[in-house]
Amino acid sequence: MIRRPSGPAGLPAWLYLPAALGITLIVLPPVALLTKTPWSTFLEQVASESSRQALVLSLQTAAVSTVLCILLGVPMAVVFARHDGMLSRVLRSLVLLPLVLPPVVGGIALLYTFGRLGLVGEHLRAIGIDIAFTSTAVVLAQTFVALPFLVISVEGALRVAGTRYEEVAATLGAGPTRTLWRVTIPLIVPSLLAGVVLAFARAMGEFGATITFAGNAPGITQTAPLAIYVAEIDDPQAAIPLSLVLVIVSLIVVVGVHTRRRGTGQVAS
């Protein structure tokens, strides 16, 4: 006798209980935020000078750091995907370190690298360049934590795509640079876009490395997460509107990435 699957995908029924608990754990906090939002003063608080400054600075610095992630991350991903030696593995592990490194530790590391007495910073200061506690420091902190997201996304796509199309292009006389732009990059455009969006979202939400390396100067280094932190200390209710704005931005990012990936999968199938 053949037993029929217990669920629509042949899943055991008990599996839905922990799945439901996990979904509740993630969904309930944003719902609670919605219920506690002071809607009568929502627009006024979001449109306040401090909130607008912090949000605009977050968008500007996140955009710049995302561009840096593209310029640095795509070449790294291509190199890691096409080389599998010990050196490549070690370097890849170091590049992905910010994924598991506490952001505050990352900020301290950046401070001792680009700060006034840092490994690189002391030499920059000698020629009149200070990076720490400036808007540039915000960009560097955001790039530091966001770069691995783009590298993982692009490298994974390159490994799945393989090298057969590149080999065909080479046999037809295309040079390495032309093959990269005409064959390799077009193959990974969906994953590249997903990585870009994830990197932007991670940069927008960065807090620990930013406050440690860049400080919390309003209009200069105070991004939206830092403004929320300050507001939470002074008046918890005042922190909710801007928090909700970041939740909405994050939700748009997640939905956009998820929809694009599903659409890509449907086309491929």
Sequence and secondary structure as in RCSB ss.txt:
>XXXX:A:sequence
MIRRPSGPAGLPAWLYLPAALGITLIVLPPVALLTKTPWSTFLEQVASESSRQALVLSLQTAAVSTVLCILLGVP
MAVVFARHDGMLSRVLRSLVLLPLVLPPVVGGIALLYTFGRLGLVGEHLRAIGIDIAFTSTAVVLAQTFVALPFL
VISVEGALRVAGTRYEEVAATLGAGPTRTLWRVTIPLIVPSLLAGVVLAFARAMGEFGATITFAGNAPGITQTAP
LAIYVAEIDDPQAAIPLSLVLVIVSLIVVVGVHTRRRGTGQVAS
>XXXX:A:secstr
     SSTTS  GGGHHHHHHHHHHHHHHHHHHHHH  GGGHHHHHTSHHHHHHHHHHHHHHHHHHHHHHHHHHH
HHHHHHH  SHHHHHHHHHHTGGGTS HHHHHHHHHHHHSTTSTTHHHHHHTT   TTSHHHHHHHHHHHHHHHH
HHHHHHHHHHH SHHHHHHHHTT  HHHHIIIIIHHHTHHHHHHHHHHHHHHHHH  HHHHHHT   TTTT  HH
HHHHHHHHH HHHHHHHHHHHHHHHHHHHHHHHHHHHHHHHHH 
